[in-house]
Amino acid sequence: MNNETSVDQSIQAELNAEIEITVSETETAVHLGSGSIAVYATPALVALMENAAVCALEGYLPEGQTTVGGQIDVRHLAATPVGMKVRALAELVEVSGRKLTFTIQAWDEVEQIGEARHVRFLIDTKKFTAKVGEKK
């Protein structure tokens, strides 16, 4: 029996999701320790982008499986002030075995503020959790 997690046939390129948030103080560079200015932080942008990729897969993952982030190449292009809306659009562009590759773009209310290429891997939740538990 094959021990590898396989990709469900319903997971195909072009799955996508768009999510939106309003920037709060807790998402600023000052709050997250990634800078000294109270603007939308790069770590918060990365989290939003990853969340958009996760949302694109909702309803398509086989039972007992999830995905984990493996790589993200992000460009934070412009600053966004607290109180402004930010949205991210993730699109699945490639499926190769367990490897799922997304392109992601983000905008605030004025301009594009980010872009990324993000790789996630399909995993068996129980096996993954057990392996992590062995580290304790």
Buried (B, 14 or more C-beta within 10 A) or exposed (E): EEEEBEBBEEBEEEBBBBBEBEBEEEBBBEBBEBBEEBBBBBBBBBBBBBBBBBBBBEEBBBEEBBBEBEEBEBEBBBEBBBEBEBBBBBBBBEBEEBBBBBBBBBBBEEEEBBBBBBBBBBBBBEEBEEEEEEEE
